[in-house]
Amino acid sequence: EVQLLESGGGLEQPGGSLRLSCAASGFTFTSFAMSWVRQAPGKGLEWVSGISGSGAGTYFADSVKGRFTISRDNSKNTLYLQMSSLRADDTAVYYCAKDRSVVGPDYFDYWGQGTLVTVSS
Amino acid sequence: DIQMTQSPSSLSASVGDRVTITCQASQHINNYLNWYQQKAGKAPKLLIHDASNLEIGVPSRFSGSRSGTDFTFTISSLQPEDIATYYCQQYDNVPLTFGGGTKVEI
């Protein structure tokens, strides 16, 4: 059974940093690209960042480029999102999502339950 | 960036009704269009990929089609458990983009 378990969310001040983690199980982690998708309170879905199965390819939304870094540790089956220079409009539930392909990003057949990030002073 | 214009933003229908949601891409995206269902407080669920391919395990009352840059998602006979918000998503180009969502109510 595929499971994706996010952690690391919480309250952070504007300008601060947070690192989100996503522990994956139930599939061959290195064989699939992964992405982060966020959803601001009461709003729609926004793709944030993606990474290929090997980690060689990384992709970002313009809204987070230069502030967020995506990485993965294939030995630990874990995906990360390092967020810095946080702004109030980064407040959202952040979902970890498994891509259908190894290269990605394309579409997401499994999602985690999400972790809430709140940026406020 | 490719803009996905989804309509309507909300709709109300009765059990058994046929429900149609559309997404228009701002440029040609081939068939690289997916549909998700999100129930309140839950993560999204993939229903259809590549415009018309039903995900395994998804009921056959859900379907998708494409005409040029216009994509249609249909529920042939609305069921109470279909109450949710539905999103389209393109992956022809990075950044991936979602439509604004359609909230379906009974």
Interface residues (C-beta under 8 A of the other chain):
Chain A: S35 V37 G44 L45 E46 W47 G50 Y59 F60 A61 D62 Y95 R100 P105 D106 Y107 F108 D109 W111 G112 Q113 G114
Chain B: D1 Y32 N34 Y36 Q38 A43 P44 K45 L46 H49 E55 Y87 Q89 Y91 V94 P95 L96 T97 F98 G99 G100 G101
